[in-house]
């Protein structure tokens, strides 16, 4: 199968190919899915467009809610991920469209009852254009339901750490790794150029009404320990950058890398600490 950076991350580098990490992430992903679908108020017979469908987390969940007379359109920029969705979805109640969130040209105006999207706008440079497209494809009375991480919050509120580790013992190494990742980021980083207030503003400017935002911020909250460092080394924080292992191998000297690895392995039963914010937004096209 021909793959791309989006499929490569979702199918390999999100969990490093580890069943243990996959099971660890599963409850959180299920919660995100249900949070989006519950706010979408999907009814039997609805047509749902899932933008940035990925491996089908939200779209497949929507198929369970639209009933036998409903339909789900899986949309993604990645042909490989659409193939993954095809393998799992009911072909009689599904269709598949390759398109970007800010250019849903193949989707006709006012053709769907619900639009969902999860952790997609964070990668889009033209976010106002994406909201305009989400509005365009909805029928009057149609509902929008999205989820986005607000990464700019952690940058403002959190300590300069990595993977939730206590930075003090290896602060010099963490600084090198963070600098290596920062050097890979675009000058205008779409993952950091917005917050929850922007989501509300863009929705209103696109013409949505009844806009509701559910925002959650957590600071220095205990998280699961890094029990399998070898697997985590094969993961990447997002689809646009190399794995942690690849960056460690290039940003650190062999001696520094060994020191980093030894430190993390020694903390295999120590909880990590997490600082993050997330937002669910729902709205209606009148």
Backbone bond lengths (Angstrom), bond angles and torsions (degrees), N, CA, C in turn:
res aa  C-N    CA-C-N  psi(-1)  N-CA   C-N-CA  omega(-1)  CA-C   N-CA-C  phi
1 X - - - 1.465 - - 1.522 109.55 -
2 X 1.336 117.47 129.96 1.448 121.61 173.40 1.508 109.25 -71.44
3 X 1.338 116.35 130.56 1.452 118.99 -176.24 1.521 110.12 -119.56
4 X 1.300 118.18 -179.76 1.457 124.71 -179.89 1.510 107.23 -149.80
5 X 1.323 117.50 -180.00 1.457 120.62 -174.34 1.524 112.23 -62.98
6 X 1.329 117.29 -32.84 1.465 120.20 -178.84 1.525 110.39 -71.72
7 X 1.333 116.09 -48.26 1.464 119.77 179.34 1.523 110.60 -67.51
8 X 1.311 116.64 -39.24 1.458 120.19 -179.00 1.525 110.81 -59.25
9 X 1.321 116.28 -40.70 1.468 119.48 -179.81 1.530 111.62 -71.01
10 X 1.325 116.41 -49.96 1.462 119.38 -176.06 1.530 112.37 -65.59
11 X 1.315 116.43 -35.44 1.459 119.95 -175.78 1.527 113.48 -91.63
12 X 1.335 117.64 -17.77 1.473 119.87 -175.80 1.517 113.47 -130.72
13 X 1.337 116.35 -55.04 1.460 118.53 -165.42 1.526 114.29 -94.37
14 X 1.322 118.95 -3.44 1.465 118.26 172.31 1.520 110.64 -70.67
15 X 1.348 116.14 -38.18 1.471 119.85 -179.28 1.519 112.91 -121.18
16 X 1.345 117.98 7.65 1.450 121.02 177.95 1.513 114.67 63.02
17 X 1.348 116.83 19.78 1.458 120.39 -177.40 1.508 113.77 72.24
18 X 1.326 117.27 15.05 1.465 122.22 -176.66 1.521 111.21 -97.80
19 X 1.328 116.44 122.84 1.466 120.07 176.73 1.523 110.52 -63.60
20 X 1.330 116.03 -33.39 1.456 119.38 179.32 1.518 112.07 -64.83
21 X 1.325 116.98 -46.75 1.457 119.62 177.24 1.523 111.24 -65.32
22 X 1.332 116.16 -37.36 1.471 119.97 179.43 1.527 110.57 -60.84
23 X 1.315 116.88 -43.92 1.466 120.15 179.70 1.524 110.94 -70.03
24 X 1.322 116.79 -30.24 1.464 120.48 177.66 1.523 111.07 -67.74
25 X 1.342 116.50 -39.58 1.460 121.06 -179.47 1.527 112.63 -77.44
26 X 1.330 117.91 -23.98 1.461 121.80 -169.21 1.525 113.89 -55.29
27 X 1.340 120.08 -48.27 1.464 118.46 -178.70 1.527 113.27 -60.21
28 X 1.332 116.57 -37.65 1.464 119.19 179.11 1.532 110.45 -66.29
29 X 1.330 117.24 -44.06 1.459 120.03 179.39 1.519 111.27 -63.72
30 X 1.327 116.84 -40.56 1.461 120.59 177.28 1.522 110.43 -61.55
31 X 1.323 116.51 -40.42 1.461 119.67 177.79 1.513 112.23 -63.36
32 X 1.334 117.61 -41.88 1.463 120.44 177.13 1.524 110.47 -62.10
33 X 1.338 116.24 -45.26 1.467 120.55 179.50 1.523 110.95 -57.31
34 X 1.325 116.26 -50.72 1.463 120.06 -177.33 1.524 111.04 -65.80
35 X 1.337 116.86 -35.53 1.456 119.01 177.60 1.514 112.26 -62.36
36 X 1.327 117.59 -39.67 1.463 121.25 177.42 1.525 110.82 -69.32
37 X 1.327 116.93 -47.33 1.465 120.01 -175.19 1.522 111.79 -69.27
38 X 1.303 118.02 -38.38 1.467 119.90 179.25 1.520 110.69 -62.31
39 X 1.317 117.22 -40.56 1.467 120.67 -178.81 1.521 111.74 -74.43
40 X 1.325 118.14 -17.10 1.462 121.44 179.45 1.522 112.98 -78.29
41 X 1.328 117.42 -16.13 1.469 121.77 179.60 1.526 111.76 51.40
42 X 1.314 116.40 49.21 1.464 121.47 -178.42 1.522 110.26 -68.32
43 X 1.325 115.83 136.25 1.462 122.32 178.85 1.523 109.61 -115.46
44 X 1.324 118.14 152.66 1.465 120.12 175.42 1.524 111.10 -54.09
45 X 1.310 116.03 134.98 1.456 121.20 -179.50 1.514 114.52 92.85
46 X 1.316 117.82 -8.11 1.461 120.87 179.84 1.531 111.58 -67.79
47 X 1.327 114.57 153.65 1.453 121.83 166.44 1.523 107.81 -102.86
48 X 1.324 115.67 122.26 1.463 122.10 -177.27 1.519 108.98 -113.15
49 X 1.318 116.53 132.88 1.460 122.76 171.80 1.517 107.99 -105.95
50 X 1.330 116.90 117.62 1.458 121.35 175.78 1.517 108.35 -101.37
51 X 1.318 116.47 109.13 1.466 122.81 -175.93 1.527 108.80 -89.15
52 X 1.326 115.56 129.94 1.462 119.54 -174.79 1.515 110.08 69.33
53 X 1.322 115.67 52.89 1.463 121.44 -170.29 1.520 113.36 -64.60
54 X 1.334 117.96 -24.91 1.462 119.48 179.89 1.513 111.56 61.30
55 X 1.329 115.80 -130.64 1.460 120.82 178.29 1.521 112.60 -86.64
56 X 1.341 117.32 6.03 1.457 120.33 174.09 1.504 115.57 99.16
57 X 1.318 118.36 12.03 1.461 120.67 -176.32 1.526 112.15 -51.16
58 X 1.326 117.01 -56.16 1.467 120.72 -177.09 1.527 111.08 -78.76
59 X 1.325 117.36 -43.22 1.460 120.37 -177.24 1.518 112.99 -61.33
60 X 1.324 117.22 -43.08 1.466 119.93 178.47 1.523 110.81 -66.42
61 X 1.333 116.19 -36.09 1.460 118.79 174.54 1.517 111.64 -64.71
62 X 1.338 116.85 -36.08 1.463 120.35 178.21 1.520 111.38 -65.42
63 X 1.341 117.36 -35.75 1.468 120.23 178.25 1.530 111.43 -58.22
64 X 1.318 116.83 -32.62 1.457 119.99 179.07 1.520 111.95 -71.04
65 X 1.334 116.67 -19.78 1.466 120.31 -175.46 1.522 113.73 -101.47
66 X 1.336 117.86 -22.87 1.469 118.56 -177.36 1.526 112.46 -81.21
67 X 1.328 117.63 -13.01 1.462 120.31 178.46 1.516 113.04 75.11
68 X 1.315 115.27 -176.83 1.470 120.01 -173.58 1.518 112.86 -69.50
69 X 1.348 117.99 -21.22 1.465 120.59 -179.36 1.523 112.59 -98.76
70 X 1.332 117.30 0.92 1.458 120.42 179.85 1.507 112.32 -91.96
71 X 1.314 114.74 178.76 1.461 120.45 -176.18 1.524 109.02 -149.49
72 X 1.333 116.57 143.82 1.463 121.80 175.88 1.523 109.06 -123.67
73 X 1.317 115.45 128.58 1.459 122.36 174.49 1.528 107.31 -99.70
74 X 1.317 116.20 117.14 1.455 122.04 176.65 1.529 107.64 -92.00
75 X 1.330 116.81 119.69 1.462 121.37 -178.56 1.524 108.95 -122.24
76 X 1.341 116.50 136.29 1.461 120.74 178.16 1.527 108.92 -160.28
77 X 1.329 116.25 157.14 1.465 119.66 174.84 1.520 111.42 -76.92
78 X 1.324 117.35 -17.43 1.461 122.06 -174.29 1.524 111.69 -98.30
79 X 1.332 116.51 117.70 1.463 120.44 175.70 1.526 110.44 -63.83
80 X 1.326 116.99 -35.99 1.461 120.30 -179.41 1.522 111.44 -64.28
81 X 1.334 117.22 -38.86 1.456 119.65 179.21 1.527 111.32 -73.09
82 X 1.318 117.60 -33.60 1.469 118.79 174.17 1.522 110.34 -63.59
83 X 1.327 117.57 -37.18 1.467 120.25 175.00 1.523 110.62 -62.00
84 X 1.311 117.23 -39.42 1.466 121.14 177.67 1.523 110.37 -62.49
85 X 1.324 117.35 -42.01 1.470 120.63 177.67 1.527 111.07 -65.10
86 X 1.327 117.24 -40.41 1.467 120.70 178.81 1.528 111.24 -58.14
87 X 1.323 116.31 -36.97 1.463 119.62 -178.67 1.520 112.49 -65.50
88 X 1.314 116.72 -22.04 1.460 119.60 -173.67 1.532 113.91 -109.82
89 X 1.322 116.95 -23.83 1.458 120.44 -171.26 1.530 112.09 -87.03
90 X 1.328 115.50 156.21 1.464 122.58 174.31 1.527 108.25 -71.59
91 X 1.321 119.06 114.39 1.477 120.17 -174.92 1.520 113.53 -65.10
92 X 1.324 117.30 -23.59 1.462 119.60 -178.66 1.526 112.40 -77.75
93 X 1.326 117.07 -16.98 1.467 119.69 -177.22 1.530 111.64 -123.78
94 X 1.322 115.92 19.12 1.461 119.93 -175.40 1.523 110.92 -137.06
95 X 1.325 115.10 151.79 1.458 121.45 168.71 1.522 107.72 -141.49
96 X 1.333 115.66 165.22 1.462 120.52 -168.53 1.518 109.08 -137.39
97 X 1.338 115.16 128.22 1.464 120.76 -174.43 1.521 108.89 -133.05
98 X 1.326 116.43 128.20 1.454 120.07 176.05 1.521 108.44 -90.27
99 X 1.325 115.61 113.05 1.464 120.66 -177.38 1.522 108.96 -162.76
100 X 1.327 114.95 155.79 1.455 121.42 177.37 1.518 109.86 -91.83
101 X 1.332 116.52 156.57 1.462 120.75 -177.50 1.519 112.27 -62.75
102 X 1.336 117.66 -30.68 1.459 119.96 -178.95 1.528 112.74 -94.42
103 X 1.328 116.71 7.94 1.466 121.03 176.11 1.527 108.10 -154.24
104 X 1.310 115.51 82.24 1.467 121.80 -179.25 1.524 110.21 -92.95
105 X 1.324 116.91 40.34 1.458 122.37 -175.18 1.512 115.98 -49.06
106 X 1.349 119.98 -40.52 1.464 119.66 -179.98 1.534 114.56 -67.06
107 X 1.331 117.65 -14.02 1.463 121.08 -178.90 1.524 108.55 -92.62
108 X 1.341 119.07 121.08 1.467 120.51 -178.22 1.529 112.58 -64.90
109 X 1.317 115.51 157.71 1.462 121.36 173.75 1.527 110.40 -57.39
110 X 1.323 115.90 144.01 1.465 122.69 170.55 1.526 112.55 46.78
111 X 1.330 116.29 48.74 1.467 119.83 -173.81 1.527 114.56 -114.42
112 X 1.335 118.08 -5.31 1.464 119.40 -177.42 1.527 109.72 -131.76
113 X 1.325 114.86 155.52 1.466 120.88 -179.71 1.523 112.73 -89.44
114 X 1.325 116.43 -28.46 1.464 121.69 -175.62 1.524 108.93 -141.03
115 X 1.321 116.25 139.54 1.460 121.96 169.34 1.522 108.15 -120.00
116 X 1.321 116.03 130.22 1.459 121.36 175.22 1.519 109.41 -122.07
117 X 1.303 115.78 154.09 1.453 120.61 172.43 1.517 108.65 -160.90
118 X 1.330 115.33 144.16 1.468 120.20 -177.97 1.526 109.79 -136.21
119 X 1.327 115.54 120.83 1.464 121.72 176.65 1.530 111.75 52.33
120 X 1.315 115.13 48.81 1.467 121.66 -179.43 1.529 111.06 -117.69
121 X 1.315 117.10 -46.25 1.460 120.44 -177.71 1.524 111.60 -60.81
122 X 1.305 116.54 -24.96 1.466 120.82 179.80 1.531 112.10 -60.39
123 X 1.337 116.69 -20.81 1.463 120.68 179.28 1.532 112.72 -102.12
124 X 1.321 117.39 1.49 1.465 121.62 -173.56 1.523 110.12 -98.61
125 X 1.321 116.43 126.24 1.467 120.49 177.13 1.528 110.90 -69.87
126 X 1.330 116.01 -42.79 1.474 120.63 -174.03 1.533 109.90 -98.07
127 X 1.304 116.32 72.50 1.465 119.53 -175.68 1.531 112.99 -67.30
128 X 1.336 120.81 -40.92 1.469 118.53 175.26 1.531 112.44 -58.91
129 X 1.337 117.17 -38.08 1.463 120.31 177.38 1.522 110.80 -64.43
130 X 1.329 116.89 -36.41 1.461 119.91 178.19 1.526 110.49 -64.66
131 X 1.330 117.82 -44.02 1.467 119.94 178.19 1.528 110.57 -62.35
132 X 1.327 117.23 -38.20 1.467 119.64 177.44 1.524 110.97 -62.33
133 X 1.322 117.96 -39.89 1.458 121.72 177.80 1.532 111.60 -67.61
134 X 1.320 117.08 -41.73 1.457 120.04 178.38 1.529 110.55 -61.41
135 X 1.315 116.26 -36.83 1.464 120.79 177.50 1.527 110.60 -69.94
136 X 1.322 116.81 -42.66 1.471 121.51 -175.57 1.516 112.92 -59.77
137 X 1.334 117.55 -41.81 1.466 119.62 -172.86 1.524 112.74 -80.27
138 X 1.325 118.32 -11.48 1.455 120.92 -179.30 1.530 111.69 -82.58
139 X 1.311 114.63 142.37 1.459 119.97 170.69 1.528 109.86 -72.53
140 X 1.330 118.43 157.40 1.465 119.56 172.56 1.538 109.99 -54.51
141 X 1.308 115.25 132.24 1.463 120.32 -175.30 1.518 113.50 87.54
142 X 1.333 116.94 -4.40 1.463 120.91 179.92 1.520 112.08 -69.99
143 X 1.323 115.01 156.99 1.461 120.78 -174.16 1.524 111.48 -114.76
144 X 1.311 114.28 142.69 1.460 122.84 174.39 1.525 108.50 -111.39
145 X 1.339 116.45 136.33 1.463 120.49 176.29 1.523 108.34 -142.54
146 X 1.346 115.53 118.98 1.460 119.36 -176.90 1.531 110.28 -132.33
147 X 1.319 113.95 157.88 1.464 121.98 172.07 1.517 108.02 -130.97
148 X 1.333 116.88 136.02 1.458 120.68 176.08 1.534 110.32 -142.91
149 X 1.319 117.06 137.23 1.460 119.28 167.04 1.525 109.40 -72.84
150 X 1.317 116.21 142.99 1.466 121.02 178.85 1.529 107.30 -105.68
151 X 1.315 115.63 82.82 1.463 120.40 -173.65 1.516 113.34 -66.46
152 X 1.318 116.95 -25.33 1.463 119.24 -179.93 1.521 111.58 -63.64
153 X 1.325 117.74 -25.31 1.464 120.56 178.75 1.520 111.30 -63.94
154 X 1.330 116.13 -47.65 1.464 119.60 -178.37 1.525 111.21 -63.22
155 X 1.332 116.62 -34.69 1.461 120.08 178.50 1.523 110.21 -63.56
156 X 1.340 116.47 -40.06 1.463 120.22 -178.85 1.528 112.34 -77.49
157 X 1.336 116.63 -38.88 1.457 119.83 -168.27 1.517 115.01 -100.31
158 X 1.330 116.92 -23.83 1.447 118.92 -170.40 1.518 113.70 -93.86
159 X 1.326 118.06 158.40 1.457 121.09 172.49 1.521 110.16 -70.88
160 X 1.301 116.73 161.29 1.463 120.86 -179.07 1.528 109.21 -80.39
161 X 1.321 114.54 81.70 1.452 120.55 -177.91 1.525 109.67 -117.32
162 X 1.310 116.15 -170.32 1.461 122.25 -179.75 1.513 107.56 -150.85
163 X 1.336 116.46 129.48 1.462 121.61 177.30 1.524 112.84 59.19
164 X 1.332 116.88 21.70 1.451 120.27 179.77 1.512 114.57 73.29
165 X 1.331 117.21 15.27 1.465 121.11 -179.67 1.528 110.87 -79.41
166 X 1.323 116.18 151.45 1.456 121.13 169.32 1.528 106.99 -65.55
167 X 1.331 118.74 116.74 1.466 119.02 -173.00 1.521 114.53 -74.35
168 X 1.326 117.75 -19.07 1.469 119.63 -169.63 1.530 113.83 -55.49
169 X 1.341 120.29 -51.77 1.475 118.77 -174.06 1.534 114.52 -66.22
170 X 1.325 117.12 -26.53 1.471 119.80 -177.57 1.534 110.18 -131.72
171 X 1.343 115.28 37.00 1.466 119.87 -176.05 1.523 111.87 -58.27
172 X 1.328 117.73 -35.83 1.461 120.21 -179.40 1.519 111.48 -66.19
173 X 1.334 116.88 -37.37 1.463 120.76 -179.64 1.528 111.10 -74.60
174 X 1.327 116.07 -41.43 1.464 119.48 177.31 1.523 110.10 -60.14
175 X 1.312 117.49 -40.65 1.463 120.37 179.11 1.525 111.15 -60.70
176 X 1.319 117.86 -39.24 1.465 121.17 178.81 1.526 111.31 -67.05
177 X 1.319 116.68 -42.21 1.464 119.96 -179.24 1.530 110.39 -68.05
178 X 1.314 116.97 -43.60 1.466 119.95 177.90 1.522 111.02 -61.65
179 X 1.329 116.73 -39.58 1.461 119.95 178.50 1.523 111.21 -64.35
180 X 1.324 116.32 -37.20 1.468 119.75 178.24 1.514 111.19 -64.93
181 X 1.326 116.92 -42.43 1.465 119.78 177.16 1.535 110.67 -66.67
182 X 1.335 116.90 -41.45 1.467 120.23 -179.05 1.528 110.94 -61.32
183 X 1.318 116.63 -34.75 1.462 120.39 180.00 1.523 111.93 -66.91
184 X 1.327 117.09 -22.36 1.457 121.28 -179.70 1.530 112.61 -86.42
185 X 1.313 117.11 -15.63 1.467 120.84 -176.40 1.522 110.52 -75.87
186 X 1.332 117.51 145.65 1.464 119.51 175.95 1.521 110.87 -66.91
187 X 1.335 115.49 157.85 1.471 119.71 -178.13 1.525 110.89 -59.22
188 X 1.310 117.22 -43.60 1.463 122.04 174.09 1.527 106.71 -105.73
189 X 1.301 116.79 93.88 1.458 122.24 -171.62 1.528 110.49 -83.56
190 X 1.341 118.99 114.14 1.470 120.41 -179.18 1.524 113.17 -65.00
191 X 1.313 117.62 -16.56 1.464 119.95 178.72 1.523 112.05 -77.31
192 X 1.341 116.62 -14.99 1.465 120.80 -174.60 1.519 113.56 -124.81
193 X 1.332 118.67 1.27 1.459 120.15 -170.82 1.520 113.99 -93.94
194 X 1.348 117.97 21.37 1.460 120.19 -178.68 1.520 109.94 -155.09
195 X 1.328 114.77 164.49 1.462 120.07 169.54 1.522 108.06 -139.76
196 X 1.330 116.61 -171.30 1.464 120.65 -174.03 1.530 112.22 -63.82
197 X 1.319 117.70 -30.86 1.472 120.41 179.27 1.524 110.94 -67.11
198 X 1.320 116.46 -35.30 1.465 119.86 176.65 1.527 111.28 -64.51
199 X 1.330 117.39 -39.50 1.460 120.14 178.81 1.528 110.66 -58.85
200 X 1.331 116.03 -44.41 1.467 120.14 178.78 1.524 110.32 -63.76
201 X 1.318 116.27 -45.60 1.470 119.90 -178.21 1.525 111.41 -62.48
202 X 1.327 117.37 -45.01 1.465 120.23 -178.62 1.520 111.20 -65.74
203 X 1.328 117.61 -36.79 1.460 120.20 177.82 1.529 110.93 -63.81
204 X 1.309 116.18 -43.70 1.472 119.63 179.90 1.532 111.15 -66.94
205 X 1.337 116.36 -41.56 1.469 119.73 179.84 1.522 111.74 -64.93
206 X 1.328 117.31 -28.59 1.467 120.73 178.41 1.520 112.37 -76.40
207 X 1.334 117.21 -13.45 1.457 120.72 178.34 1.510 115.15 110.16
208 X 1.316 118.02 3.70 1.468 120.56 178.67 1.523 110.66 -73.43
209 X 1.317 114.82 149.70 1.457 121.75 173.76 1.527 108.99 -124.65
210 X 1.322 115.21 174.25 1.464 119.21 -179.56 1.515 112.22 57.73
211 X 1.321 117.15 37.80 1.465 121.44 -175.66 1.525 109.81 -73.69
212 X 1.316 115.25 127.32 1.471 121.13 178.03 1.522 109.25 -126.13
213 X 1.318 116.03 134.84 1.451 121.72 179.91 1.523 109.55 -122.63
214 X 1.321 115.73 127.70 1.462 122.28 172.80 1.522 107.12 -112.69
215 X 1.324 115.78 111.81 1.468 122.27 -172.21 1.523 109.24 -115.64
216 X 1.321 115.65 138.20 1.461 120.86 179.01 1.520 109.11 -136.30
217 X 1.322 115.94 128.71 1.457 121.82 176.92 1.522 108.97 -123.82
218 X 1.324 115.54 138.83 1.453 121.80 178.53 1.527 108.35 -131.47
219 X 1.317 115.80 134.66 1.459 120.96 -178.83 1.525 109.63 -124.53
220 X 1.323 115.29 123.04 1.465 121.88 175.19 1.531 111.53 56.03
221 X 1.326 115.82 46.67 1.467 122.30 -178.64 1.529 109.34 -92.23
222 X 1.346 118.27 135.38 1.473 119.21 179.23 1.525 112.04 -60.49
223 X 1.326 115.00 138.75 1.457 121.67 177.81 1.515 110.37 -128.24
224 X 1.328 117.37 177.54 1.468 120.26 -178.78 1.523 111.32 -66.02
225 X 1.315 117.03 145.49 1.471 119.59 176.48 1.523 111.10 -68.38
226 X 1.311 115.82 163.15 1.464 121.30 175.62 1.526 107.03 -87.60
227 X 1.323 115.32 83.97 1.460 120.72 -173.80 1.522 112.61 -78.46
228 X 1.329 116.98 -27.34 1.461 121.68 -178.60 1.523 108.78 -124.82
229 X 1.324 116.33 81.64 1.456 120.59 -176.23 1.520 111.84 -64.39
230 X 1.311 117.82 -33.90 1.464 120.08 179.01 1.528 110.62 -59.85
231 X 1.337 117.77 -39.94 1.462 121.10 178.13 1.516 111.27 -71.90
232 X 1.322 117.24 -44.43 1.469 120.50 -179.45 1.527 110.58 -61.62
233 X 1.308 116.84 -33.74 1.464 121.18 177.01 1.531 111.63 -58.45
234 X 1.327 117.06 -27.51 1.466 122.22 -178.65 1.531 112.54 -90.03
235 X 1.334 116.86 2.81 1.461 120.32 178.39 1.517 110.01 -96.81
236 X 1.331 115.14 161.89 1.463 121.56 175.08 1.518 108.04 -126.84
237 X 1.332 117.64 148.22 1.464 119.25 -178.66 1.521 114.22 -67.53
238 X 1.327 117.91 -23.12 1.464 121.32 177.50 1.523 108.11 -162.18
239 X 1.339 118.21 172.31 1.471 119.96 -174.89 1.520 115.51 -70.81
240 X 1.322 117.81 -10.93 1.456 120.68 -170.61 1.520 113.89 -96.10
241 X 1.319 117.70 -2.99 1.465 120.29 -174.58 1.522 110.46 -132.70
242 X 1.350 117.18 163.65 1.464 120.30 179.29 1.528 112.07 -68.98
243 X 1.318 114.94 172.20 1.456 120.78 177.05 1.525 109.88 -70.01
244 X 1.343 114.54 164.05 1.461 118.96 176.60 1.520 110.33 -59.78
245 X 1.318 116.97 -41.41 1.455 119.91 -179.71 1.510 112.49 -62.09
246 X 1.327 116.82 -41.82 1.461 120.23 179.26 1.519 111.72 -63.27
247 X 1.329 117.05 -40.67 1.458 119.91 179.77 1.521 111.07 -71.67
248 X 1.326 117.28 -39.90 1.468 119.45 176.50 1.528 110.81 -59.02
249 X 1.311 115.92 -40.26 1.465 120.16 -176.46 1.521 112.65 -69.95
250 X 1.323 117.45 -23.13 1.464 119.81 -178.96 1.533 112.47 -102.50
251 X 1.330 117.43 -31.96 1.464 120.45 -175.57 1.522 112.93 -84.50
252 X 1.333 117.17 -22.76 1.457 120.97 -175.51 1.528 110.60 -114.66
253 X 1.306 115.70 153.54 1.457 120.03 171.60 1.536 108.44 -72.57
254 X 1.325 118.70 162.33 1.465 119.20 177.91 1.526 113.22 -54.27
255 X 1.325 117.16 -40.42 1.464 119.71 179.40 1.527 111.01 -66.69
256 X 1.330 116.78 -41.02 1.469 120.33 178.59 1.522 110.66 -65.55
257 X 1.332 115.45 -41.77 1.465 119.59 178.68 1.528 110.83 -61.34
258 X 1.302 118.00 -42.84 1.470 120.97 178.66 1.524 110.63 -63.36
259 X 1.312 116.04 -38.88 1.471 119.68 177.81 1.523 110.99 -64.98
260 X 1.330 116.48 -42.03 1.468 121.02 178.68 1.529 109.86 -62.57
261 X 1.329 116.43 -50.70 1.464 121.03 -179.19 1.525 111.00 -57.95
262 X 1.330 117.13 -45.55 1.459 120.73 -177.92 1.524 111.03 -63.56
263 X 1.329 116.28 -39.22 1.468 119.91 179.87 1.527 111.05 -64.04
264 X 1.340 116.88 -46.15 1.465 119.65 -177.94 1.531 110.53 -66.39
265 X 1.312 117.75 -41.64 1.465 120.27 179.59 1.527 111.14 -62.41
266 X 1.314 117.45 -32.51 1.466 120.84 179.56 1.526 111.99 -70.51
267 X 1.338 117.03 -14.27 1.467 121.59 -178.85 1.524 112.24 -104.76
268 X 1.318 117.57 23.37 1.471 121.27 -171.77 1.523 113.93 -62.24
269 X 1.326 118.11 -17.65 1.468 119.90 177.78 1.529 112.34 -118.03
270 X 1.332 117.39 14.29 1.460 122.14 -179.30 1.531 109.19 -101.36
271 X 1.331 119.15 125.47 1.469 119.85 -179.65 1.523 112.36 -58.68
272 X 1.324 115.32 144.30 1.454 120.99 171.14 1.529 108.45 -81.51
273 X 1.320 117.09 176.10 1.468 122.38 177.28 1.522 107.95 -127.28
274 X 1.321 116.25 136.73 1.459 119.77 -173.34 1.522 110.39 -125.70
275 X 1.322 116.29 138.64 1.462 123.84 171.93 1.522 107.00 -127.41
276 X 1.320 116.51 119.90 1.468 120.01 -173.78 1.516 110.05 -160.30
277 X 1.325 114.92 162.79 1.463 121.48 174.62 1.519 109.32 -140.58
278 X 1.315 115.77 147.38 1.468 121.89 179.75 1.523 109.53 -138.13
279 X 1.322 115.62 157.83 1.461 120.41 179.81 1.519 110.33 -141.61
280 X 1.335 115.59 132.91 1.454 122.94 166.26 1.520 107.05 -104.36
281 X 1.323 116.28 133.65 1.463 120.31 176.06 1.520 108.60 -128.22
282 X 1.322 115.51 131.93 1.464 120.62 174.59 1.522 108.32 -127.68
283 X 1.334 116.10 151.29 1.454 120.66 -176.58 1.525 108.84 -162.52
284 X 1.321 115.68 172.06 1.464 122.08 -177.01 1.524 110.09 -128.93
285 X 1.331 115.04 142.58 1.457 119.11 169.13 1.523 108.19 -91.65
286 X 1.314 116.79 120.24 1.463 120.12 -179.11 1.521 110.78 -84.96
